[in-house]
Amino acid sequence: MKTKDKGRKWMWMFLVVGAGLQSYAVRELMTVFALFAVGFAALALVAAGGYMTYRGLEAGVAQVARQAGPVVAAVPRGLGFAEELGRGALNRPGSEAAR
């Protein structure tokens, strides 16, 4: 009878330790999941904020272009011309453009 009780004692200790380890692993996994969710939410907020800022600036520029008339409409053409001048100044005469 004594050996049977001693075996049960070890069995219950093993089960308690096993359950404790399972609980620890589950807590660790839940913590990692929570941190991942917070990080993902932060990245989503940054992306959404950038997108909303871009769309707001785009709408603002369109509104200014509608109200200002031909002067503001000439700015993009002037920027394109400046870009062409800059691109041409770096190339030798007769050379092909980089692809």
C-alpha positions as CSV (number, residue, x, y, z in Angstrom):
1,M,0.0,0.0,0.0
2,K,2.9,2.4,0.7
3,T,4.4,2.1,-2.7
4,K,1.0,2.8,-4.3
5,D,0.6,6.0,-2.3
6,K,4.1,7.1,-3.1
7,G,3.5,6.5,-6.8
8,R,0.3,8.5,-6.6
9,K,2.1,11.4,-4.9
10,W,4.7,11.5,-7.7
11,M,2.0,11.2,-10.3
12,W,0.1,14.2,-8.9
13,M,3.3,16.2,-8.6
14,F,4.1,15.5,-12.2
15,L,0.6,16.5,-13.3
16,V,0.7,19.8,-11.3
17,V,4.1,20.6,-12.7
18,G,2.9,19.8,-16.3
19,A,-0.2,21.9,-15.8
20,G,1.9,24.8,-14.5
21,L,4.2,24.6,-17.5
22,Q,1.2,24.6,-19.8
23,S,-0.2,27.6,-18.1
24,Y,3.1,29.4,-18.4
25,A,3.4,28.6,-22.1
26,V,-0.2,29.8,-22.8
27,R,0.5,33.1,-20.9
28,E,3.7,33.6,-22.9
29,L,1.9,33.0,-26.2
30,M,-1.0,35.3,-25.2
31,T,1.6,38.0,-24.3
32,V,3.4,37.7,-27.6
33,F,0.0,37.8,-29.4
34,A,-1.0,41.0,-27.5
35,L,2.3,42.7,-28.4
36,F,2.0,41.7,-32.0
37,A,-1.6,43.1,-32.1
38,V,-0.5,46.4,-30.5
39,G,2.5,46.7,-33.0
40,F,0.2,45.9,-36.0
41,A,-2.3,48.5,-34.8
42,A,0.4,51.1,-34.5
43,L,1.7,50.4,-38.0
44,A,-1.9,50.5,-39.3
45,L,-2.4,53.9,-37.7
46,V,0.8,55.3,-39.1
47,A,-0.1,54.0,-42.6
48,A,-3.7,55.4,-42.3
49,G,-2.4,58.7,-41.1
50,G,0.1,59.0,-44.0
51,Y,-2.6,58.1,-46.5
52,M,-5.1,60.7,-45.0
53,T,-2.4,63.3,-45.0
54,Y,-1.5,62.6,-48.6
55,R,-5.2,62.7,-49.7
56,G,-5.7,66.0,-47.8
57,L,-2.7,67.6,-49.3
58,E,-3.8,66.4,-52.8
59,A,-7.2,67.9,-52.3
60,G,-5.7,71.2,-51.0
61,V,-3.4,71.5,-54.0
62,A,-6.3,70.8,-56.4
63,Q,-8.4,73.5,-54.6
64,V,-5.5,76.0,-54.8
65,A,-5.0,75.2,-58.5
66,R,-8.7,75.8,-59.3
67,Q,-8.7,79.1,-57.5
68,A,-5.3,80.5,-58.6
69,G,-5.8,80.0,-62.3
70,P,-3.0,79.9,-65.0
71,V,-0.1,80.9,-62.7
72,V,-0.3,77.8,-60.5
73,A,-1.2,75.7,-63.6
74,A,2.2,76.6,-65.1
75,V,4.2,75.4,-62.0
76,P,4.1,71.7,-62.9
77,R,5.2,72.5,-66.4
78,G,8.1,74.6,-65.0
79,L,9.1,71.8,-62.7
80,G,9.1,69.4,-65.6
81,F,11.3,71.8,-67.6
82,A,13.7,72.1,-64.7
83,E,13.9,68.3,-64.5
84,E,14.7,68.0,-68.2
85,L,17.4,70.6,-67.9
86,G,18.9,68.8,-65.0
87,R,18.8,65.5,-66.7
88,G,20.4,66.8,-69.8
89,A,23.2,68.6,-68.1
90,L,24.6,65.4,-66.6
91,N,24.7,63.5,-70.0
92,R,27.4,64.0,-72.6
93,P,26.1,65.2,-76.0
94,G,25.1,62.2,-78.2
95,S,24.9,59.7,-75.3
96,E,21.8,57.6,-74.6
97,A,19.6,58.2,-71.6
98,A,19.8,55.6,-68.8
99,R,17.1,53.0,-68.7
